[in-house]
Amino acid sequence: MISREVLSELIDFDPEQYLTTTLYLRIEKTPQLSHTIELKDLLKMRRKELEAQKLFVKVKKSVESDFKKIQEYVNLKFSREGVSTLAIFSCSARKFWKVVTLHVPVRSELILNSRPHYRALSLVLDQYKRFLFILIERAKARLFEIYAGEILERTDILDDVPAKVKEGGYGGYEERRIERHIEDHVRRHFKHVAEAAYDFFKKYANDYLILGGSEPNTSEFRQYLHSTLAEKVVAVLHEDINASPKDVLEKTMKIEKEMRQREESQLVNRLFNEVNSGGLGIVGLDSTLRALQRGQVNQLLVQEGFWREGYQCVSCMSLHTKNNSCDFCGAATDNIPDIVAEAVQDALQQGCQVKFISLPGSQLAAAGNIGAVLRFKP
């Protein structure tokens, strides 16, 4: 599963005077081997562009080595089973190579840039939360981790709990004694599962918890959860202990989608409350880029799918929408293919929170597709 450690590694990588090659190759629902044909077309197009660029020989040599390694990996080593998107980041001259597989679809593209193009990974990390799903019954439990369309069954717990006493099988006192003995085993089982769940949470830092099982079992088990985990319960479902991982995944993704839509609506409303009241909110690409350059941005909001060609100062690296001399230092500017991706990268490097908004027809989409909640006014 993808983690923030992977994103941090990409953010920190510096190819120095070389270029980094980034590939996103969509695999989901494509016919067998069609992704290899798409990669061949992407490589052909980039090679043609590369020939027209005036690059140092050693830079071109590194990029060509990237292309060769990527094509060999996709054709000979990559297994498409269960993968929706393949992502590769390479800089041969600096011996940098990172492969990431995603279980969610991302648009295919091959990008050459000074740094890894990790915007799509940032989008996945922002859009999806890490869920712990516990199926619980009186003698058995199953723990699943669900993240970004992927599900892993982490552990299966089976405790020795005696069967219930058959009605009329014993006399009154003896029957009650056996029932107390059974309930004691059930409590020990619930405590065992709760401890395993907390250990799992400490290791994987899950964002939310979902419980599945009968109402009596989930209600009683919830009392044994560590307080930190109990606060993360977002849903309790009537689910059979033998439910398939596919069923567990589908129900979790539905809950997550509803949660994400509520969160995005709240974020957009907060931004426009600040904008409309003259507070710490701005919208529009130019205003947002200036705020980023000044270090004012606390939270960056970007409409999903928004991109724009732009320009970057060759000296101070500030971003601009027009090809004039830099507003900040007066140096010349160079064309860049996606100024929005560069803005996202700048925000992440500054420690800003980046949120991608997928709500169709949102206020943000109507106001330039990008905005920010600021730390301070200029």
C-alpha positions, 0 to 999 in steps of 0.5 A: 500500500502507498504511504506518505513515506513514499511521497516524502522520498519523492519530495526530497529527491533532488536530481541536481542538474539532471531530469527525472522521468515520471510515468503514470500508466493506466492499466484498469480495464484495458485489454491485455498488453494494450498498456505496452502499446500506450507506453510505446506511443508515450515514449515515441512522443517524448523522444521526438520532443527531446530531440528538439530540446537543447540539453546537455549530452549527459542529461539526454543520456540519463533520460534515454536510460530512463526510457529503456529501463521503464520499457524493459520493466513494463514489458518483462517484469511488471504483472498487471494483476490487481493493478489499476495504475503503474507509477515509475519515477527514474533518474538513471544518472542519480541511480534513482528508481521507484515503482508504485502500484495503485488500485485506483485509476490515474490518467496515463502520462510520461513527464520529464521534469527537474523533480518527480511529478508526484501530484497524482500520488498526492491526490491519492493520499489526500483523497483516500483514508486508511480504514481498519475494518473489524468483523467480530463474533463471540469466538472469532474476529477478522481484521482488514486494512482498506486504503485507496481501493486496496484491501488486506486481511491482516489477521484472523483471531480465533479464541477457544470459547465454549458453546452455549448451553442447550436450553433445559440441558442442566439444572438452574444453578449449574446452568447459570455457572456454565453460562458465566464461564462461557461469558467470561471466555467471550469477554477474554476474546473481545479483550484479546481482539481489542488489544490486537486492534490497538497494536495494529492501529499503533503500527499503521496509523489508521484514520477510521474504524468500522465494526461489523457483526451482530448488534449485541456483539458489536455493542459489547465489543466496543466497550473493550476498545482503547479510547483512541480507537473508540473515537475513530468508529465511523460506522457499525454494520450488520455483517457476517463474519465470513463476508468476502474481502470484496464485499468488505471493500465495497461497503467501506468505499461507499462509506468513505465516498460519503465522508469525503463529499461531506468534508469537501463541502465543509472545506469549500464553504470555509474557504468562501466564508473567508473570501466573502468576509474579507478574511483569510481566503483567496481564490484564483490562480494568480492570487494563489501563486502570489500567496504561495511565493510569500509563504502565506498559504496554510491550506491549498484547495485545487479542483480535481483535474485542473491544470494550466501551462505557465512559467517559472522564474529561472532565478527565484523559481517563482511561478507565473501565468504570463511570460514576462520578467519575474515580478519578484526578482526581475529575472527571465521566465521559462515555460512549464507544462503544468503550473498547477502541479508545480504549485501543489509541489511548492505547497507540500514543500512548504508544509501546507495542507493540500486538498483536491476537490472532486465535487462537480460544479462546486463554488471553487470550480466557478471561481478559478478552480484553485484557492487557499486559506491563508496563515496571515494577510499580506 
